[in-house]
Amino acid sequence: MERRVLIAIFLSFIVLYAYQALVGKPTPRKPAPVAPSAPASTQTTSPAGVTATSPPSPTLAPAAATLVGDTAEREIRVETRDVIAVFTNRGARLKSWRLKKYLDQQRQPQELIEQTPSHPLPFTLRTTDEQLNATLNDSLYSASAVPSTVIAAPTDVRFEYRNEAGVRAVKEFHFAPDSYMVEFRADVAGGERAVSPAIVWGPAVGDVAEVSRYTQKAEGLFFQGGKAQRLSPKDISKQPVFDGEFLFAGVDDNYFMTVALPKGPSRVTYQAVAIPPPPPSKDAPRDLMSWSIEPKGTQPVQFFAGPKDFDVLAAIGPDVTRAINFGMFAVIVVPLLKSLKWVNSYVGNYGWAIIILTVIINIVIFPLRHKSVVSMRKMQEIQPEVKAIQDRYAKLKATDPAKQKMNQELMSLYKDRGVNPMSGCVPILLTFPLIFAFYALLSTAIELRGAPFIGWIHDLSAHDPFYITPILMGVSQLWQQWMMPSAGVDPAQQKMMMFMPIMFTFMFLWAPAGLAIYWLVSNVWQIGQQYLTNYMIGPPAVRTVRPPAERRLKRVGGGKTEAADNKN
């Protein structure tokens, strides 16, 4: 029975792993196609009398003189408590967005803007008029003055451009001193008509931390109709455009996200992009997502570019926390996350906080595991009798009606011995949601990103560089396997159980170090619990069952003997 439980644990872990890696996202409802407006096409007639329609070609007018703008390109820097934002006045676009509290691999503030010449910068404006697009995004805007120090009050940055052709563009950015958000408003006119452009963010998210099968790559993300939906590149290739009202929409990866929080109906467009590594690196290109949003009204749009920190997102709105992919056990993950942060507030090290919380969790589920071991011990004691019953019916086919007598005898045996065959599995299965929730927590919590532990482990979100913790975890699991009795266990199951520690070791080689530490500590605790339980309940009383025809002779007075049934 112990092996059945461990097999169930192993298969459940495989199912969870496969679910996260393979299960497709639900396909959102496709919007009705919208025909884009285009200039009128021209028709020509050949000498043979065949009329051909040629595609429209953009008309490039000469550059108009600037009325309001700047004469040279320059940068405008805005620093808040959390963010260092750098704008360029060429197109009034965002050039850099660095997070002061989160560091990259060079121990510098984490950059979320992908600066590549072939992709647009955030807050690029896009209309159906290519010439207007070039004017809006390549012209030099005039910019308002901003403080040169960290802002202590809400601050507005205003960019403006006008020319003689009637093009007018005003971009306004509103910053709060303690937020990862910026509010954006665009007022654009081409001649005498107002224009409602789409706001392009460009490739996101620019986090270049370690990427493995345990970390989420950049995906499209939006929240609509009370549900968060994630879009892989495959989903985007099928449907890149989505319409409706969104609580938030944008792109996220494992730890960061850039999203818009529109106040009305909008259109969101996604495009998968591959960013090649800088030369001379031969690494594979990074798969990111480029996205844009086209609000249908004139209301300003708020943008969030920052960490997927539960408390930070909860301050924006309770449903914004759904951007963190906690999986199916989110209702358990959130209390665990708060508990982990509470423990860390006392010990000041997330590695020790993981160990302490793991011990606390195992103490909580100790009664369930103890009950499971006791039940399995009872099953072990009657295993010879169970096998004897099964052997008597071994030659019968499963469809033979006489085979039902075997089940009746087994149930009678369980009843006589006071054993429930399921009582060994059910208690331990009840602990699975808690175990998987802690697994999901340690795979997604940004608090572990860059958090050191001791010695060689400098980042709990990255794998152990020397693979010490996953190897120790495998050894501890092998120790657990060795502790378990093998009586009455099928040899094939024994081989599988001996193979499981090896499988888990390889699976955890590239797992986040925090996850490997959790599993190692949990294994060591369970080994100690097994010893304690064995001490409390004593060794198993193994019964020896002999064949029914076997008799032993018992000597009685006068030298006579009599046959006596074997008693157990």
N, C-alpha and C positions, 0 to 999 in steps of 0.2 A: 504493500500500500504506500510505503514511503516513496518508492520509486515512481509510482503512478502520480503522486503529488508533484515530485520533481519534474517528471515528464510534462505534467500540466503546466508547471511554471515555465519550463523551457519553451514549450509550444506557445504559451501565451505571450512570452517575450518576443518570439519570432513573429507572431501575428501582429503585435503592436509595432514592431520594427517595419514589417512589410506594409502595414496600414499607412504609416507616415510616409513611406517611400513610394508606394505604388498607387494608392487609391486616388483616383482622379477627383478633381474639384467639381462641384455641381455647375453645370453650364447655365449662366444667367440667361434670362429671357432676351431674345434678340429684338432690338428696336426696329421700327419701321424704317425702311431705306429712305434717305433724304437725298434728293438730286441736288448736287452742288451747282450754284450759279456759275455761268461761264460766259465769256464774250461770244458774240455771234460768230459763227463760222462763215467762210466765204466759199462761193461756188464758182467753178470755172468750167468752160465748155471746150472740149478738144475739137480739132478740125473734123474728127469723125462724127461729131454730134453727141458724144458721151459726156454727161455732166458728172463731175467729180467734186466731192466736198472735201476741202482741206481743213485740217484742225486749226483752231485759232492760235495765233501767236501773240505773245505779250508785246505791247507797244512801249518802248522805252523812251520816255521823254527826257530831255536834258535836265540835269540837276538844277533845282530852283535855288535861288539865293536864300541864305539863312537869315531869318529875322530875329529869332530868339534861340540862343544856343551857346556853345562854347567854341573856342578856337583851337584847343588842344585836348588830347585825351588825358584824363587823370582819374585817380581812384578816390573814393569817398569811404571812409572807414567809420563803422558804428560798432561800439563795444558795449555790451550789457554784462550783467553778472554771469551769464551763462554762455554767451555767444560772441564771437568776433566776426562781424559781417563786413565784407569789402565789395563795394559796387564799382563798376566802371561807368563813366558818363557816356561811353559809346553805346548807345541803345538803352542807357539807364537800366542795366542788367546786373544781376548778382554774380560776382566773380568768385567769391569765396565765402564759405559758411563753416566756421570752425567751432567745435564744442570744447569749452575750456575745461570741463570736468571729466572729459573722456579723452584718452590719449591713444595715438596710433602706435605702430611698432617701433617708431623712432622716438617715442615718448614725447611727441608733440601733440597739440590739440587736434582732435580728430576732424578731418576735412570731409564734408559731405557733398561737395560740388566736384563733379568730374570735369576737369579742364582739358578738353580735347578740341583742336581746331575744327574738326569735322562735325561737331555736334553743338547744338545751340545751348547757350547759358540760360539759367533760370530767369524767368520773367521776360523772355523773348516773346514778342507779340506776333500773331499769325492771322492774316486775313485771306480772303480769296484773291486779293490784288497783289501780285508778286512785287510790283514796283513800290507800292505802298509799304509792303513788308521790308524791302531794302531800306527805304527811307526811315522807317520807325526803328529799325534795329542797327543801322550803321551810322546814323547821324550822331553828332556830339551834342548832348543835352547840357543845359545849364543846371546847376545843382545848388540847393540851399546849403547854408553852413550848418555843420553839426559839431557837437562838442568833441574835443580831441581826447577826452578822458572817458572813463566808464560812466555811462549816463545814469543819473540818479532819479530821473523822472521820465514819464512818457515823452517820446521824441518823434517828430515827423521829419522825413527826408523827402524833399520835393524836387522832381526833375521835370524840365519843360523844354519843348522844342517847337518852333514854328518856322515856316518858310513862305516864300512868295507864291507858291503853288496852292496855298490854302491848306496845307497839311499842318495839323496842330495835335500835339500829344503831350499830355500831362500824366506823370506817374507819381503816385504818392505812397510812401511806405510809413507805417506807424509801428513804432517799437515800444514795448514795455521793458522796464529795467530788469525784470526778473522772470523772463519767459523765453521759451524756444519758438514763440510764434511771432509772425509779422503780418500785419493787415495791409492789403494791397488794393489800390483803386487805380483804374486807368480811364482816362477821358481822351478819346481819339476821334478826330474828325478829318475827313478827306474832302477838301473843298467845302461845300455847304451841307454835307451829309455826315451824320454821326456814324461811327463804326464801332461794332462790338467784336473785338478780336478775341481769339483764343489765347490763353496764357500758357506758354510752353515752359516746362521745367527742365527738360533734357534728361540725360542719363542719370539714374539714381539706383541704388544708393552707393556712395563712394567709399564704403568701408572695405578695406583690404586685409582685414584680420584673417586668421586661419579659417579655411573653408573645408569642411569634411562632410560625410554623410549625416552627421549629427547636427549640422548647422543649416539653417534655411538660406538659400540663395535669394537674390532679388526677385520679387514677384509683384504683379499687379495686385492691388488691394482696394476694395471699396466696401462701404457699409450701407446697405439699402434694404428697406423692408424689415428691419430688425435682425438682419443677419450679415455677418462679415463674410465676404467671398474673396477667394484668392485665385490668381490667374497665372498659370505657368506660360512659358513661351509657346507651348503647343496650343493652349487655350486662346492666346492672343492671335495666333495665325488663323484661327477659325473665326474669331470675332474681336476686332480691335476697338470698336466704338460702343459706348454705353450711354444711354440717356435716362434721365429721371432725377429724383431728389436723393442726394447722398448726405449722410451725416459726415462722412469723410471719404476721400478718394485719392489715391496716389500709388506709391511704391514703398515696399518695406523689405528688409532682410531680417536676419536673425535678431539684431540688436537695435537697429535704427530705422527710421522711416521719414519720408517726405510726403506729406499729404495736404490737400486743400480741404477746408471745411466750408463749403458754399452755403449760402443762406436761401437758396431757391433752386429751381430746376437748372440742370447743367448737362453738358455733354463732356464725357471723359474719353480720351483716345490714348491707346497704348501702342508701343512699338518695341519689340525686342531688339537690343543692340549688343554687339560684341566689342569690347574694348581691348585692343591688343596691348601687351605689356610694353613698357619702354625698352628700347634697345640698350644693351645687347641681350637682354633677357629672352630666353626661349620658352618661357612659361606659356601655357594655353591662354587664350583670350578670356577675359572675365565677361560673364553674361549678366548684363544689366537691363533695365527697362527705361525707355524714354516715355514721358507722358505729358499730356496737356489737358487743360480744362477750359471749357467755354461756357461761362455763366450766361444765363438767358436774361438776366436783369441788370440793373445798374448798381446793385448793392456791392460794397467792397467784399473781398474774399480774404478769409484768413488762411494762412499757410503755417503748417507745423513742420519743422525740420529738426529732429532731435532724437533722444533715446526713447526706446520702448520701456520706460520705467513706469511701473504700475501706478505709483503715487503721482507722478507727473501727468500721466494721461487721465487719471481719475479726477484731477483738479480741473481738467477741461470739460469732462462729462463722463458719467459712469459707463456709457456704452463705448466710449473711445478706448477703454481698456481692452475691448474685444479685438483690438489690433494685435495684441500679444497672442501668439498661437499656442495656448496652453493645452489644446487638444480636448478629448472627450471628458477629461476629469478636471476641468477648470474649476468646478465648484469645490474641489478638494485642494487644488493647487494654490488658490488665492490664500486660504488660511495658512498653508504651509509656507508660502512666501513671506507673509507677515511674521510668522514664527521665526523663520530664518533671520530676518532683519532684526527682530527683537533680540535673539540670542547674540547676533553680531554686535549689537549696541553695547553688550557687556564684555565680550571677549575681544572685539576689535580685529578679528581675523576670520574671514569667511570659511577658510579651511577647517578651523577648529569649530566654527558654528555648524558646519555640515556634520562633523563628527558628533557633536553634542546633540543636535537635533535627531540624528540617526539613532543614537542611544535612547532618546526620549520616545521616539516612534516605536522602537523595539520593546521598550518597557510597556507601552500602551497595548501592544498586540501580543505580549507574553502569554496572557491567559488563553488566547485562541490557539497559539502554537502549542502550548502545553497540553491543552485538551486534544489537539490533533495527534500529538505524539502518544498520549495515553490511549487514545482510540486505536491507533495503528499498532500499539503494543498488544492490545487485546486481539486484534486480528492476527498478529504474528503468532500468538500463543496457540490459536486454533488452526493455524495454517496446515499442520500435518493432517488434521481431521478433514479439512476442506479438500486437501489433495487426495485423500483416500476416497472420499465420495466421488470426486471428479474422475479418478482412475477407474472406478467401477462402471462408469458410463462412457469411458473414453472411446470405446469401439462403436458406439451408436452415432448415427448421423444426426445432424442438428434438426432435421425435419422429422425424426422418429418421435412419435408421441410419448414413448417411454423416457425420452430425454427430459420431459417435464418433471419427472420424479426427482431428478437430480436437483433441480431448482427448489423443489419442495423440501428435500432433505437439507439443503444448504440453509434455507430460511428457518427451518426448525432448529438447526444447529445454532444459528445466530441468536434465535430467541432464547434457547436454553442457556447459552453462555452470556446473554445480555450484551450482545455486540451489534452495533449498527454499522454496516459496511461503508456507509457514506459519512459517518461521523468523523472519520479521519481526514476526509477531503474538504468538506464544507467549511470548517473553521479556518483552514489555511487559505481557501479560495476567497474568503471574506477580506483577507489582508491585501489581495491583489490590487484593488483600486488605489489604496494608499501607497503601495510600492510604485505603481506606474505613475501616479500623480507626482511623487517625489522625483522620479526619472524625468518627467516632462518639465518640472520646475528647474532642475539643474541643467537642462538642455537649452532653456530659453531665458533664464534670469540674467539681465544685463549687469546685475550687481557682481556677478562672478567674472565679468569681462575685465581682464587685466589685474584681477585680484590675486596677490601672491599668497602662498601658504608657508612652507618651510623649505629650506635647502634648495633643491633643484627645481621645484615647482614655482614658477614665477607668474603663471596665469592659469587660474582654475578653469577658464573656458577653453583652453587649448589642451592638446593631448600631453601626457607625460613625456618629456623629451627623451628620457632614458627607459621608458616602458616598465618602470619598477612597480608602480601601483597595479597595472593590469596583470603583471606576472604574479605578484603576491595575491591578487584576487583569484587567479586561476589555481594557485597552490592551496588557498583556503577552501576553495570549492572542492578540490580533490580530497582534501582532508575530511570535509563533510561527507563525501561519498565513501571514503574508507571507513568512517564511523558507523555507517549504516549496515545492519545485518543483511546477509545474503540468503538466509534460509527461505526456501519456497519461492524464489524469484527466478523467472525465466532467464536463461543464459543470454538470449538476445537483448533483453532489457538491461542486463548487467553491462553488456558491451556498450549499449547506448548511453547508460548513465556514466560510464567511464569516459565516454567521448565528449560529454557535455562540458566539463571544465575546459577542455581544449578549445571547443567552439566558443565559449564565452571569453576566453583569453584573447583569441584572435579578434572577436567582435569589439573588444574594449581597447585594443591597442591604440586606436585613433579616437577614442571617446574623450570628451572633456575630462580633465584630471579630477574635477569636482565630482563627476559621476562615478569615476573609478574608485575614488576614496569612499564615497557612500556605499558602493557595493562591497568593497573590501571590509569596511567596518561592520556592515550588516552580516556578512559571512562569519566574521570572527565572533560577533555576538551570538549568532545562532549555534556556533560550535560550543561556546560556553554554556548556552541554554540547554543544548543536547546533553552535555555532561551533567548539568544540574538536574534535569528531568530524569535521566537514568539513575542518578543517585537517589532521587526522591521515590521513584516507583520500583527500584530494585531490578535485578536481572529478570528476563522473561522466563516464565514457567513453561518450558517446551514439553509438549506431550508427544509420546512415541506411540504410534498406532501400528499394530501388527495385522497381518492378513487375518480374516475371520477364521480360516481353517487351522490356524496355528494354535496349538495348545501347549501348556507346560505342565509337567507332572509334579504334584505336590506330595511329598512323603508324609504319611500319617503313621499312627501307632501300629505295632505288629509287623513293621516292614512292608506294609501295603502302600500302594500309591493310588492317587485318584487324579483324573483329568480336571483341570480348573481353567476356566476362561481367563484370558489375559485381562487384568484390570489395570486401568490407567489412572 
